[in-house]
Amino acid sequence: MASDMTSGMERIAREMSRHNRLLDKQTVLLYMITNAVLQIRDDLNKKESHKEKRPSMKSVAKSVKK
C-alpha cells in the first residue's frame, strides 16, 4: 500500500514537472510572438509616418507645373 502511494506521488511529481516544462515553453513562445508582433506594428507605424511626411505625387506635380 505504501509503495502504491509512493509510486502515485512520483507519477504526480513527474507529471507536474512535465507540465511546468510545457508552461515554460509556452511562455517563451508567447514572448517571441509578442515581440514579433510589436516589431511589425512599429515597422508599419514608421512606414505610415514616413508616408505622411512625404509630399503626394499630385502636390509635387502641381509645384512643377507652376
BALOBA-1460 file (C-alpha; in Angstrom, 3 decimals):
// residues 66
<rec num="1" residu="m" x="0.000" y="0.000" z="0.000"/>
<rec num="2" residu="a" x="2.815" y="2.418" z="0.885"/>
<rec num="3" residu="s" x="4.613" y="1.590" z="-2.372"/>
<rec num="4" residu="d" x="1.410" y="2.328" z="-4.307"/>
<rec num="5" residu="m" x="1.216" y="5.697" z="-2.609"/>
<rec num="6" residu="t" x="4.897" y="6.390" z="-3.297"/>
<rec num="7" residu="s" x="4.611" y="5.435" z="-6.962"/>
<rec num="8" residu="g" x="1.490" y="7.572" z="-7.262"/>
<rec num="9" residu="m" x="3.280" y="10.557" z="-5.771"/>
<rec num="10" residu="e" x="6.261" y="10.005" z="-8.084"/>
<rec num="11" residu="r" x="3.911" y="9.875" z="-11.066"/>
<rec num="12" residu="i" x="2.252" y="13.116" z="-9.963"/>
<rec num="13" residu="a" x="5.657" y="14.763" z="-9.463"/>
<rec num="14" residu="r" x="6.765" y="13.683" z="-12.972"/>
<rec num="15" residu="e" x="3.516" y="14.964" z="-14.472"/>
<rec num="16" residu="m" x="3.836" y="18.307" z="-12.674"/>
<rec num="17" residu="s" x="7.425" y="18.624" z="-13.873"/>
<rec num="18" residu="r" x="6.347" y="17.878" z="-17.445"/>
<rec num="19" residu="h" x="3.525" y="20.385" z="-17.138"/>
<rec num="20" residu="n" x="5.918" y="23.072" z="-15.841"/>
<rec num="21" residu="r" x="8.280" y="22.467" z="-18.780"/>
<rec num="22" residu="l" x="5.365" y="22.878" z="-21.186"/>
<rec num="23" residu="l" x="4.327" y="26.103" z="-19.453"/>
<rec num="24" residu="d" x="7.893" y="27.403" z="-19.750"/>
<rec num="25" residu="k" x="7.914" y="26.619" z="-23.480"/>
<rec num="26" residu="q" x="4.550" y="28.341" z="-23.913"/>
<rec num="27" residu="t" x="5.824" y="31.407" z="-22.074"/>
<rec num="28" residu="v" x="8.909" y="31.622" z="-24.294"/>
<rec num="29" residu="l" x="6.806" y="31.174" z="-27.423"/>
<rec num="30" residu="l" x="4.329" y="33.834" z="-26.302"/>
<rec num="31" residu="y" x="7.221" y="36.222" z="-25.597"/>
<rec num="32" residu="m" x="8.697" y="35.620" z="-29.061"/>
<rec num="33" residu="i" x="5.352" y="36.091" z="-30.804"/>
<rec num="34" residu="t" x="4.599" y="39.249" z="-28.823"/>
<rec num="35" residu="n" x="7.976" y="40.739" z="-29.727"/>
<rec num="36" residu="a" x="7.480" y="39.879" z="-33.402"/>
<rec num="37" residu="v" x="4.006" y="41.438" z="-33.477"/>
<rec num="38" residu="l" x="5.250" y="44.588" z="-31.733"/>
<rec num="39" residu="q" x="8.146" y="44.847" z="-34.208"/>
<rec num="40" residu="i" x="5.746" y="44.534" z="-37.147"/>
<rec num="41" residu="r" x="3.494" y="47.195" z="-35.607"/>
<rec num="42" residu="d" x="6.443" y="49.541" z="-35.133"/>
<rec num="43" residu="d" x="7.604" y="48.972" z="-38.718"/>
<rec num="44" residu="l" x="4.115" y="49.698" z="-40.054"/>
<rec num="45" residu="n" x="3.889" y="52.844" z="-37.932"/>
<rec num="46" residu="k" x="7.255" y="54.038" z="-39.296"/>
<rec num="47" residu="k" x="6.069" y="53.461" z="-42.871"/>
<rec num="48" residu="e" x="2.813" y="55.315" z="-42.187"/>
<rec num="49" residu="s" x="4.586" y="58.254" z="-40.576"/>
<rec num="50" residu="h" x="7.119" y="58.362" z="-43.440"/>
<rec num="51" residu="k" x="4.271" y="58.233" z="-45.958"/>
<rec num="52" residu="e" x="2.508" y="61.157" z="-44.249"/>
<rec num="53" residu="k" x="5.668" y="63.294" z="-44.263"/>
<rec num="54" residu="r" x="6.383" y="62.682" z="-47.953"/>
<rec num="55" residu="p" x="4.511" y="65.012" z="-50.331"/>
<rec num="56" residu="s" x="1.997" y="63.301" z="-52.551"/>
<rec num="57" residu="m" x="2.614" y="62.957" z="-56.279"/>
<rec num="58" residu="k" x="-0.208" y="65.417" z="-57.028"/>
<rec num="59" residu="s" x="1.300" y="68.174" z="-54.901"/>
<rec num="60" residu="v" x="4.727" y="67.597" z="-56.461"/>
<rec num="61" residu="a" x="3.211" y="67.725" z="-59.955"/>
<rec num="62" residu="k" x="1.383" y="70.980" z="-59.145"/>
<rec num="63" residu="s" x="4.560" y="72.653" z="-57.916"/>
<rec num="64" residu="v" x="6.454" y="71.533" z="-61.055"/>
<rec num="65" residu="k" x="3.743" y="72.956" z="-63.365"/>
<rec num="66" residu="k" x="3.997" y="76.411" z="-61.747"/>
